[in-house]
Amino acid sequence: MMNNTDKDNGTGRNQLVGNAGLYYVCYELSKRGWNAMPTSRNARGVDVVIYDQKGSHSHTIQVKTLSKRNPARFGSSLDSFIAEYVFIVNNVFSEPNLYIVDTPTAKSLIHEGIKDGKKSYWFQPNDYEQFKDNWSIIGNP
């Protein structure tokens, strides 16, 4: 059986992967009692804002989604990396794994690469996998 993810290996597929991860994260947060609000797609900054039932505690999250076990790409600059937490979802279409890390720790582990004179940033699986299901970091709502 072919699903929509098999039809397009370019930008369309990347958008499907990103959407699946974003809504998977919101689902998991909602199960745990957080109100989860995705922000506008492709907006710089944060992907999800969460808050408790009383509206007294809130957090911001950046979501990185991967279709398999790969490094998570952070682009050519970390300047727009302003969320409090990073949630990485891999294997999103089969058996999703969720990794949760605070931004300062993530920034300390992200690798900088230079290829053809262009800088890029990557969070390697061996570095982010230590944060699997690290729900305690955001606390309870």
N, C-alpha and C positions, 0 to 999 in steps of 0.2 A: 504494500500500500504506500502510495506517495502522499506526503503531507506538504503543506505550503512551504515548509523549510527546505524541501528538496528541490524546489523549482527555481530558486534564485540564489546564486552563490555570492552575489555582490552586495550592494548597499541595502537592497530590500531584505535580504536575509539578516544582515547586521541589525537592522531595525527590529525585526521579529525577535531576534535573540535578546536585544536590549529590553524590549517591551516585556518579554516573558520573565526576565530576571527582575525587572522593576516591580511587576505585579506579584511575583512570587515573594519578594521581600515584604511588600505591603501585606500580603496574606499572612505570612508568618508573624509579623508584628501585631496584626489585628488579633490573631489567635492568642497572643500573649497579653492582650488588654490595652494596647496602644491604639490611639486614633492615628492612622497613617494617611497622609495626603501627598500624592505624587505632585511634583511641580510641573511646569510646562516642559515638554520634551525638548531636548537639545538646548535648554537654557544653561548658561554657565553657572557654576556654583554648586547647588545642592539638587538632589533628585527627589528626596522625600523629607517631609517635615513630620515629626511625630509629637504627640502630646498626650498627657494622661487625661482621665475622665473629668477631672476638675479644672484642667487647663493650667495647672500650676507648675508642671514640669514639661519641658520640650527639648527636642534634640534635632539635629540636622544630619542627613545621611547622603553619601554619594554611593551609588550602586555601579559595580562593574560586573558585567555578565559575559560568560564564556560558554560556548557550546560543548567544550571538552576541557580537559586539564591542560591549560595553557597559561603563560604569563598574562597578567592584566595590564593593558596599555594605559598610560596616563598622559599621552600626548607629548608635545614638545616643550611644555612648561608646567611647573607645579604652581604657578601664580594663582590660578583659579580654583585651586584645591582648598576650599574653605569650610567644608562640612566638618562636623565634629567626629563623625565615624565613617568608615568605609565598610561596605558590605560587598563581598565578592561571591558571586554564584557561578559555579561551574557545573558542567553536565546538565544544563538547564532543561533540556528536552527529554532526558532519560531519568536519571536519579540525581536530582539537584543536591549539591553540597553547598553549605553556606558558611562563610568565614567572616568574622566580625572583629574589626580592629579600630582603635582610636587613631585619629589622623596623625598626631605626633609620632606614634610608633610606626605607622605605615610609612611616613616620610623618611624615617630613619632607615627603613629596610628597602625602599624602592631603589632600583638600580638605574644609573644614568648610562646611556649608551650614545656613541657618536658613530654615524655611518654616513659616508659621503659628505662630511662636514655638517650634518644635521643632528641635533641633539634630540633624544627621546628618553622617556622614562617608563620603566617596566617593574611590576611587582611579580617576582618569580614564585611559582607554586611552592617550592621548597621553603620560601620565606612566609607566605601567607597561610599555608596549611596548618601551622601551629595554632591558628585562631579558629579552628572549626567549631561551630556552634557555641561561640563565646558569648552567650546571651547575658551573662552576669555583668559584662562591661557596661551595658546601658541601664542596668537596674530594673526594678519593677515599676510599672506605672502606678 
